[in-house]
Amino acid sequence: MSAGAPRSVDILMITYNSADYVSLSLPRLLASCDEHARVWLWHNGDDEATLEAVRAHAGDPRVHRFHHSRENVRLRTPTNWLWAEGDADFVSKVDDDCLVQPDWLELLRRPYADFAGFGVLGSWRFPDEDFVPELAGRKIAEFPGGHRVLRNHWVQGSGYLLPRRLVAEQGPLREGQSFTQYCLALARRGAVNGWSYPFVREDHMDDPRSAHTLFRTDADFARRRPLSAQALGVTRLADWEEQMRDSARTAQTASLDLREYSPWRARRRALARRVRRSLGGRARW
């Protein structure tokens, strides 16, 4: 990476009712930070165990800001807080249920030094068993500097890098706008999004296959159902694991034709997924 290449990163971690995960994810994130990275902490709610797990690290020199919101304001407000008040070359977020790869920052920064067209580049959160070369290979492209990317118009909202200049051009997250929709908007402006390949890894502890998961039984899952599981109506652990596999397949097969993501086609796909779920089938894009 050239001396003048963008390097500085502002990283957000939002914590909420997840002391067991935070005690693993926050120290791992801090340990991954070099002199060009700083962490912004936002805690939602009043769960004392989680708050103590965060406060134990709030004085770390790699922590730039700490904010406690007694109300659970979820994701949009903290994200826009960092985007508005930070000044680093890149913005990022790492979820409190995710363990980053130790060298994730350096690996994800490299492609931007050679190609200005990259938008959001993310870490890959799925296990090896979910990768299907004959599917993904059609979407893996090579870019200047020999960098390869599994292209997709969106990535998950954790373990990614996003150039701040693109946020300045596109603006903050709007009310009701998901990170997926934000990524799609960037793609419509010409940004190349996807996962750096070979993959930069992220251990998603809410995946039942993770060695660090708290989901061992259906009762465990019922007590801690993720927001995405609630939105999808998933109530059983086996179905949640299948949803993880399905998400990985979607990432490898989703169309790169932006016309496929027009509002009316999105509504048609959502209806098809609801019908398949009602019939006991698996939802796919």
C-alpha positions as CSV (number, residue, x, y, z in Angstrom):
1,M,0.0,0.0,0.0
2,S,1.4,3.4,-1.0
3,A,2.3,5.9,1.7
4,G,-0.5,8.2,0.6
5,A,-3.3,5.6,0.4
6,P,-6.3,5.9,2.7
7,R,-5.8,4.0,6.0
8,S,-7.6,5.5,8.9
9,V,-10.8,3.8,10.1
10,D,-13.6,4.7,12.5
11,I,-15.2,1.5,13.7
12,L,-18.6,1.3,15.5
13,M,-19.6,-1.4,17.9
14,I,-23.2,-1.3,19.1
15,T,-23.9,-3.4,22.2
16,Y,-27.2,-4.6,23.6
17,N,-28.1,-7.5,26.0
18,S,-25.1,-9.5,25.0
19,A,-22.6,-9.6,27.8
20,D,-21.3,-13.1,26.9
21,Y,-20.6,-12.1,23.3
22,V,-19.2,-8.7,24.1
23,S,-16.7,-10.2,26.5
24,L,-15.3,-12.0,23.4
25,S,-16.0,-9.6,20.5
26,L,-14.9,-6.3,22.0
27,P,-11.4,-7.4,23.1
28,R,-10.9,-9.1,19.8
29,L,-11.9,-5.9,17.9
30,L,-9.6,-3.8,20.0
31,A,-6.7,-6.2,19.6
32,S,-7.1,-5.9,15.8
33,C,-6.8,-2.2,15.8
34,D,-3.5,-0.6,14.6
35,E,-2.4,3.0,15.0
36,H,-4.8,4.1,12.2
37,A,-8.0,2.6,13.7
38,R,-10.2,3.7,16.5
39,V,-13.3,2.3,18.0
40,W,-16.6,4.1,18.8
41,L,-18.8,2.3,21.4
42,W,-22.6,2.8,21.6
43,H,-24.5,0.8,24.3
44,N,-28.3,0.5,24.0
45,G,-30.4,-0.2,27.0
46,D,-29.7,-0.8,30.7
47,D,-28.6,-4.5,30.9
48,E,-26.0,-4.2,33.7
49,A,-23.9,-7.2,32.7
50,T,-23.5,-6.0,29.1
51,L,-22.8,-2.4,30.3
52,E,-20.1,-3.7,32.6
53,A,-18.5,-5.7,29.8
54,V,-18.4,-2.6,27.7
55,R,-17.2,-0.3,30.5
56,A,-14.3,-2.7,31.3
57,H,-12.8,-1.5,28.0
58,A,-14.2,2.0,27.6
59,G,-10.9,3.5,28.9
60,D,-8.8,1.6,26.4
61,P,-6.7,4.0,24.3
62,R,-8.1,2.5,21.1
63,V,-11.6,3.5,22.2
64,H,-12.3,7.0,20.8
65,R,-15.9,7.6,22.1
66,F,-18.4,5.9,24.3
67,H,-22.1,6.6,24.4
68,H,-24.8,5.1,26.5
69,S,-28.4,5.3,25.3
70,R,-30.8,4.1,27.9
71,E,-33.3,3.6,25.1
72,N,-32.7,0.8,22.6
73,V,-32.4,3.0,19.4
74,R,-31.1,0.0,17.4
75,L,-28.8,0.6,14.5
76,R,-29.6,3.8,12.5
77,T,-29.0,6.4,15.1
78,P,-25.6,5.0,16.2
79,T,-24.5,4.5,12.6
80,N,-25.3,8.0,11.6
81,W,-23.6,9.3,14.8
82,L,-20.3,7.8,13.7
83,W,-20.8,8.8,10.1
84,A,-21.5,12.4,11.1
85,E,-18.9,12.9,13.8
86,G,-15.9,10.8,12.6
87,D,-13.3,12.0,10.1
88,A,-11.4,8.8,9.2
89,D,-10.8,7.7,5.6
90,F,-13.1,4.7,6.2
91,V,-16.2,3.9,8.3
92,S,-17.0,0.5,9.6
93,K,-19.1,-1.5,12.1
94,V,-18.5,-4.7,13.9
95,D,-21.5,-6.4,15.5
96,D,-21.2,-7.4,19.1
97,D,-21.9,-11.1,18.2
98,C,-19.0,-11.2,15.7
99,L,-15.3,-12.0,16.0
100,V,-13.1,-10.3,13.4
101,Q,-10.0,-11.9,11.8
102,P,-6.9,-10.4,13.5
103,D,-5.6,-8.8,10.3
104,W,-9.0,-7.9,8.8
105,L,-8.3,-4.2,8.6
106,E,-5.0,-4.5,6.7
107,L,-6.4,-7.0,4.3
108,L,-9.5,-5.0,3.5
109,R,-7.6,-1.7,3.1
110,R,-5.3,-3.1,0.5
111,P,-7.7,-3.2,-2.5
112,Y,-8.7,0.4,-2.1
113,A,-5.1,1.5,-2.7
114,D,-5.2,0.2,-6.2
115,F,-8.8,0.7,-7.3
116,A,-10.9,3.8,-6.5
117,G,-14.1,2.1,-7.6
118,F,-14.6,-0.1,-4.6
119,G,-17.6,0.7,-2.3
120,V,-18.3,-1.6,0.6
121,L,-15.9,-4.6,1.0
122,G,-16.8,-7.0,3.7
123,S,-15.6,-9.9,5.8
124,W,-17.1,-13.4,5.0
125,R,-19.1,-14.8,7.9
126,F,-20.0,-18.3,6.6
127,P,-18.1,-21.5,7.2
128,D,-16.2,-23.4,4.5
129,E,-19.1,-25.8,4.0
130,D,-21.3,-23.1,2.7
131,F,-18.9,-22.0,-0.1
132,V,-19.9,-23.5,-3.5
133,P,-17.1,-22.7,-6.1
134,E,-19.2,-23.5,-9.1
135,L,-21.7,-20.9,-8.0
136,A,-19.5,-18.2,-6.5
137,G,-16.9,-18.4,-9.3
138,R,-19.2,-16.7,-11.8
139,K,-19.2,-13.6,-9.5
140,I,-15.5,-13.5,-8.6
141,A,-13.8,-10.8,-10.6
142,E,-10.2,-9.5,-10.6
143,F,-9.4,-5.8,-10.3
144,P,-6.3,-3.6,-10.6
145,G,-3.4,-4.7,-8.3
146,G,-4.5,-8.4,-8.7
147,H,-7.2,-8.0,-6.1
148,R,-10.2,-10.4,-6.4
149,V,-13.7,-9.8,-5.1
150,L,-16.7,-12.0,-4.8
151,R,-19.0,-9.3,-6.2
152,N,-22.4,-8.7,-4.7
153,H,-24.4,-5.5,-4.4
154,W,-24.6,-5.7,-0.6
155,V,-22.7,-7.2,2.3
156,Q,-23.7,-7.8,5.9
157,G,-23.4,-4.8,8.2
158,S,-20.4,-6.1,10.1
159,G,-16.7,-6.4,9.4
160,Y,-16.8,-4.1,6.4
161,L,-15.0,-1.0,5.1
162,L,-16.8,1.8,3.4
163,P,-14.9,4.9,2.2
164,R,-16.1,8.0,4.0
165,R,-16.2,10.0,0.8
166,L,-19.0,7.8,-0.4
167,V,-21.0,8.5,2.7
168,A,-20.4,12.2,2.2
169,E,-21.8,11.9,-1.3
170,Q,-24.7,9.6,-0.6
171,G,-25.7,10.9,2.9
172,P,-26.7,9.2,6.1
173,L,-29.0,6.2,6.6
174,R,-32.5,7.3,6.1
175,E,-35.4,6.4,8.3
176,G,-36.4,2.9,7.5
177,Q,-33.4,2.3,5.2
178,S,-31.5,-0.9,5.9
179,F,-27.7,-1.3,5.3
180,T,-28.6,-3.7,2.5
181,Q,-30.6,-0.9,0.8
182,Y,-27.8,1.6,1.4
183,C,-25.3,-0.8,-0.3
184,L,-27.7,-1.1,-3.2
185,A,-27.9,2.6,-3.5
186,L,-24.1,2.8,-3.6
187,A,-24.1,0.2,-6.3
188,R,-26.5,2.2,-8.4
189,R,-24.0,5.1,-8.2
190,G,-21.4,2.8,-9.7
191,A,-19.6,1.4,-6.6
192,V,-18.3,-2.1,-6.6
193,N,-19.3,-4.0,-3.5
194,G,-18.6,-7.5,-2.3
195,W,-16.3,-9.7,-0.3
196,S,-12.5,-9.7,-0.7
197,Y,-11.4,-13.1,-2.0
198,P,-9.6,-15.1,-0.6
199,F,-12.0,-14.3,2.1
200,V,-11.3,-12.2,5.2
201,R,-13.1,-14.1,7.9
202,E,-15.6,-13.1,10.5
203,D,-17.0,-15.6,13.1
204,H,-20.7,-14.9,13.5
205,M,-21.4,-16.3,16.9
206,D,-25.2,-16.3,16.3
207,D,-24.7,-18.9,13.7
208,P,-25.4,-22.2,15.5
209,R,-22.4,-23.7,13.8
210,S,-20.0,-21.3,15.5
211,A,-17.8,-22.8,18.2
212,H,-18.7,-19.7,20.3
213,T,-22.5,-19.7,19.8
214,L,-24.9,-19.5,22.7
215,F,-27.5,-21.4,20.7
216,R,-27.3,-25.0,21.8
217,T,-31.0,-25.8,22.1
218,D,-34.3,-24.4,20.9
219,A,-34.8,-22.9,24.4
220,D,-31.5,-21.0,24.1
221,F,-32.6,-19.7,20.7
222,A,-36.1,-18.7,22.0
223,R,-34.5,-16.6,24.8
224,R,-32.1,-14.8,22.5
225,R,-33.7,-14.8,19.1
226,P,-31.8,-12.3,16.8
227,L,-33.8,-9.4,15.2
228,S,-33.4,-11.0,11.8
229,A,-34.9,-14.3,13.1
230,Q,-37.8,-12.4,14.6
231,A,-38.4,-10.5,11.3
232,L,-38.4,-13.8,9.4
233,G,-40.6,-15.6,11.8
234,V,-37.9,-18.2,12.6
235,T,-38.6,-19.9,15.9
236,R,-36.6,-23.2,15.8
237,L,-32.8,-23.6,15.9
238,A,-32.7,-26.0,13.0
239,D,-34.6,-23.5,10.9
240,W,-32.2,-20.7,11.9
241,E,-29.2,-22.8,10.8
242,E,-30.9,-23.5,7.5
243,Q,-31.5,-19.7,7.2
244,M,-27.7,-19.2,7.6
245,R,-27.0,-21.7,4.8
246,D,-29.6,-20.0,2.6
247,S,-28.1,-16.6,3.2
248,A,-24.7,-17.9,2.1
249,R,-26.2,-19.4,-1.1
250,T,-28.0,-16.1,-1.8
251,A,-24.7,-14.2,-1.5
252,Q,-23.2,-16.5,-4.1
253,T,-26.1,-16.5,-6.5
254,A,-27.8,-13.1,-6.2
255,S,-27.9,-11.3,-9.5
256,L,-25.5,-8.4,-10.4
257,D,-28.2,-6.9,-12.6
258,L,-29.4,-3.9,-10.7
259,R,-32.7,-4.0,-12.5
260,E,-33.5,-7.1,-10.4
261,Y,-33.7,-4.9,-7.3
262,S,-36.3,-2.5,-8.4
263,P,-39.1,-2.0,-5.9
264,W,-41.7,-4.1,-7.7
265,R,-39.4,-7.0,-8.2
266,A,-38.4,-6.8,-4.5
267,R,-42.1,-7.0,-3.6
268,R,-42.5,-10.0,-5.9
269,R,-39.6,-11.9,-4.3
270,A,-40.9,-11.1,-0.8
271,L,-44.3,-12.5,-1.7
272,A,-42.7,-15.6,-3.1
273,R,-40.6,-16.1,0.1
274,R,-43.7,-15.8,2.2
275,V,-45.6,-18.4,0.1
276,R,-42.7,-20.8,0.3
277,R,-42.4,-20.4,4.1
278,S,-46.1,-21.1,4.4
279,L,-45.7,-24.2,2.4
280,G,-42.7,-25.4,4.4
281,G,-40.2,-24.7,1.6
282,R,-37.0,-22.7,1.8
283,A,-36.9,-19.0,0.9
284,R,-34.5,-18.0,-1.9
285,W,-33.9,-15.0,-4.0
